Amino acid sequence: MLYRVVFVSEMIGATGRDVQSVAEILGASERNNRRDEISSAMMFHEGEAAQMAEGARGDLDRLLARLSRDPRHRNIRILEDRPVMQRRMQDSARLCALTDIQARDILYGRRLSDLSCAGLEKLLSCEHVKMAA
């Protein structure tokens, strides 16, 4: 059976705030998720990370256990953990990013952890995000 987990966490230090740390996280996520057949999307914003991951129950449990031991994360809060009929995402690790203008227009000064689960799912599915031409 396929499951979807949506969660937010606080990032420690410069993690998720500079290109190098984001590239390292994305690379590790790509390797681990491809191995575990997990599809995911993540976003970093003002010291927080939001992620939506889909896969088998055991694989998602291992992902969450790894993240709970990762010193770059703190206060992981699961907003949703439920079975789903099909994947919403196909990428093993997709990074969603907002420009400052998009963050202003979409978040209205809120933090990622202030959003509802439905709001985060929509954001991580890039339904709100308009790509520059």
N, C-alpha and C positions, 0 to 999 in steps of 0.2 A: 504494500500500500504506500502511496505517496503522501508526504506531509509538507506543510509550509510553516515556517517559523519566522516571525518578525520580531526583531529586538533592537534595543538601543543600549549604548554604553557610553561611559565617559572615557575619554582617551587621556593617557598620562603624558605629561611633558609635551614635546613637539610632535608626538605621533599623530599623523593625519593632518598636520598643519604645514608640512613642507613636501615638495615633490619627491624627494628621496624616500621618506618614510611611507608615503602612499604607494610608490612603486614597489617597495619591498613587501608591503602588505598584499598588494594586488598580485604580485608574482607568487608568493606563498599560497595565497587563496586559490589561484589558478591551478597550481600543482596539486594541492590537497583535494580540491573540489573535483578536478578531473578524475583523480584516482578513486574518489568516493562516490562519483556520479551525482554530485550535488550541483545544482544551478543556483546562482546567487547574484544579487545586486547590492552594492553598498554605497554609502554616501558619508562624507565627513563634513562637518560644519561646526565652527566655533567650539572645538574641543569635544565634540560628540561624534559618535558613529551610529549609523542606522544600517541595518542589514535585513534583507529578506532572503531566505534560503529554502530550497525545495529538494527533497530527496527521501530516501528510505529512513524509517524511524531510527534505526541503529546508527546510521551515518550522521544524521543530524544530532543525535545524542553525543556522539564522539566530537563533532564540531563544537558544540556548546561546552563540553568538558575541556577541550583544548583552549577555548577562549576564556573560560573561567580561571585557568591557570596562567594565562598570558599576562605578564606584568604591565603590558601597555593598556589593558582594559580594566575598568573598575565600574562597579554598580551596574552590572548587566541586568537589564529588565526585559523580560519576555512579554511582548504585547499580544502575541497570538501564536498558538501552536495547534494546528488542526489538520485533519486529513483533507486532501483535495483530489479532484478527479483528474486534473491534468496540470502540467507545468504552465506557469505564467511566463517563466523565463527559460531561455535555452542556453544562455552563456554560463560557463562554469564560474566566471568571476567578472562581473561588469561593474565599472565604476561610474556612478552618476555624479555629476558635478554641476554646481550652480554658479553663475556669475554673481557678482554683488547685486546687480540689478534684478536678476531672477530671484535671488534670495529675498530681496526687499519685497518684490511683487508677489511671491508665493508664500513666504513665511511670516510676513508682517511683524518682524521682530521676535517671533517665537523661536524657541530652541527645537531641535528635532524631537527631544523627549516630550515636548508639549503637544505634539501632533497626535491625533488618533491613529489607531492601527490602520484604518481605511485610508487616512490621509498619507501615512507613510508608504503604504502599498502603492498608492497612486503615484506618489513622488518617485519611489524606487522603480516603478514601471516606466518612468519618463513620460507619463501622460501629460504632466504639466509643463515639462521642460521643452522650450522651443530652441532648436539648434540654430546657431548663427549661420547665415548664408555665406 
